[in-house]
Amino acid sequence: MTEGPDGLRLDNWLFFARVFKSRAIAVERIEGGGIRVNDQPCNKPGKLVRPGDRIVVSAFGQVRVLEITALGQRRGPAAERSPR
């Protein structure tokens, strides 16, 4: 199950948001550490995230702070993503 009543699995959200190229890479990174959800360390790819949650990703030599404004339904092409 990937979605709850108002949530989405963390690994799916990171994949949909194009933070990682695949869900498998997202799962590896989450399980390996370096991901925080609402300032709490998270090592479970199945954690449900919701709009308003704050995700801190430490990967690729950078630290990115992301706030979930909406849950995605699919990954979609890069051209559809919002500007940074």
N, C-alpha and C positions, 0 to 999 in steps of 0.2 A: 504494500500500500504506500503510495507516494504522497498522497494528500490527506490531511485531516479535514475537519469541518471548516477551519479557517487557517490552515497551515500547510507548509510544504517541507519535505525533507531538506535538510541543509545541503547534502550533496547535490540534489537536483537543483536547488536554487543557485548554488555556485556555478553549476554547469549552464543553466539557463541564462545567468547573468554574464556568461563568457569570462569568468574569472579563471577557469580551467578548461582545457581543450576537450576533456572527456570526464564522464562521471567517475571512471576508475581512478583517474589522477586526483580528482576531488576527494574521493574516499581515502586514498593513500595519504594525502596531505592532512586531512582531518584526523585520521588515526595516528599520524606521526606527530601531531601537535602543531602549534602555530596558528590555530584558529580559535578565536574567542567569540562568544555570543553573549551580548549584554554584559561585557566585562568579566565573563566566567569562562575558563578554559573548557573547550569542548573536544572530545575525541570520539564522538558517536555520530556517524554519518546520517543516521535515521532521526536525529533530533529535529523536531518540528519548529520551523521558524515562521514568524508572522509579520505582517506589516507593522512597522515601528521598531522592530528589532534592529540592533546595531551589531554588525559583524566586523571583526578585525582580522585581516588575513596577512600573515607574514609569509611571503613566498617570492621567489625570484629576486632576492636581494632588496625587496621593498616591503613596506608595511602600508596596507591600504585599509581605510576605514570606510565601510559601506553601511548605509541605512536602507532597510527594505521599505520601499514605498508601495509596492504591489507585488503580488505573486504572479509568476509567469505561467502560462499554459503550455508553452513549448520553447525551444531554444531560438528558432528563427534566424534569419540571416543577419550578419553583422551590420548591414546598412540600416536595419530597423532600430538598433539600440540607440538610447538617448546619448547626446553628447556629454563628454566628461567635463 
